């Protein structure tokens, strides 16, 4: 399976798709709850599905519809899930106010970090030594796994829920999107063993809730999804100098270089909220998941829908795509 594409949502099913034909090749029932997030392991062996209280791990190559492992320990909706680069552990975020690290062999909790308010998303820094999470109280936290503590707490807008975070594949920046429609950008600079967080800019991406932010693998594009029925693609250009230091306030859209994140395109065609998105490995395509039951494959160069994936009976709220080459 060179391309693995799957979607899920409120109809209690996980669907695997043939990306080019649009045919649903496999359906896995998920009767316990809706599925909030999906993540494919880097080696394409496993699919993690985050539901109401549990994460279920599936063997992608097996025809067995049952999970091979269940991660049970959260007490509320699970909002984020991500794999370690060698799939040795995975991390989850939850509305129960915690971020947890799980051993993928035993299913046991290895670490537990507390936000104190519902956590909306979590990602793993490419160095595999830091986590970045965001919460309903408006916080973005960076967790140092070596020191086993929170190393940075960023508060872009007090009490405005931060819905989503994304980190560049080269570790150079982190972006966050909030319920006011704003995107915040920070540079991440390694100085010895310490990570410095340098504010770059903020800009209004949508006039209502942002549901997802995602940097492309080549770090040249930022995708944002929103309750306004659109996904938008922004160019990433941090080559111009920004005279800000760690601890400074974020420059506003009026103060920043307007060329830093120019809008490339708005993807029209969704009929309801757009909840999630995934880039292809070459950053040329984007798959979106929408409350209108459809997932869509967009060719970004032509800004056109290449394929619609039709099969969900209720809203599609999460998508996972892995089309990277994996050595045997």
Secondary structure, 3 states (H helix, E strand, C coil): CCCEEEEEECCCEEEEECCCCCCEEEEEECCCCCCCEEEECCCCCEEEEECCCEEEEEECCCCCCCCCEEEECCCCCEEEEEECCCCCEEEEEECCCEEEEEECCCCCEEEEEECCCCEEEEEECCCCCEEEEEECCCCEEEEECCCCEEEEEECCCCCCCEEEEEECCCCCEEEEEECCCEEEEEEEEEECCEEEEEEEEEEECCCCCEEEEEECCCCCEEEEEECCCCEEEEECCCCCCCCCCCCCCCCCCCCCCCCCCCEEEEECCCCCCEEEEEECCCCCEEEEEECCCCEEEEECCCCEEEEEECCCCCCEEEEEEECCCCCC
